[in-house]
């Protein structure tokens, strides 16, 4: 009986040791996760601050997005967008889709205009104000599509961090030769990966969004290149002039079949 009691004590001691070791490991993992999250959010905030405070910039964005078919297969479509932003009230976005069709979105502080070159149709509306106001009107009131519109906002530094529920710093990596911090972020409905350039210009180099609540978990990706924080462009670049023979139509996604309305399945907030 004495031997049995000693063995029981040893078992109890060993069990307590395991519990203590497990608790220590959990605490260490929790501390590591906290450090990773804080590092990721610091990089993200720095990027958001930098973009929000930029008075001017131009950038080329090559992007692709999945459209999930009824039978489950994902088909990728894509386009290249050349963006020029002059705050507070000038914006131009030139888009070329993979099928070769082109469009132009222009805002000069007074009018918001959209031209589709293949169809030779355009829509324009008076909307005096800032780029922030024009983009919000374009998305919310007109129901149009503008991927990564959030990155054009002067309030990105306030909005973006609040959308993050879980954050993690993945590693240091390179995108097209640019040293980056790779972040993994999770919101209420989407997962986001972003690669942010290291150094004094923390600009996004690549973004991948996974819509985990949509059937098939489609993805959207964007690759950024040719960042210019002081583009020399005249105001005339943002002033819209209808091409000869172009037909004016109302701003309505349903009327613009084959143009901006087609990819709405991918989500308006891209």
Secondary structure, DSSP 4 states (H G I P E B T S, - for coil): -HHHHHHHHHHHHHHHHHHHHHHHHHHHHHHHHHHHHHHHHHHHHHHHHHHHH-SEEEEEEEEEEEEE-TTS-EEEEEEEEEEEEETTTEEEEEEEETTS-EEEEEE-SSEEEEEETTTTEEEEEE--S-HHHHHHIIIIIS----TTGGGG-TTHHHHTGGG-SEEEEEEEEEETTEEEEEEEEE-SSEEEEEEEE-SS---EEEEEEEETTSTT--EEEEEEEEEETT----GGGG---PPTTPEE--S-TTTSTTTTSGGGGG-TT-
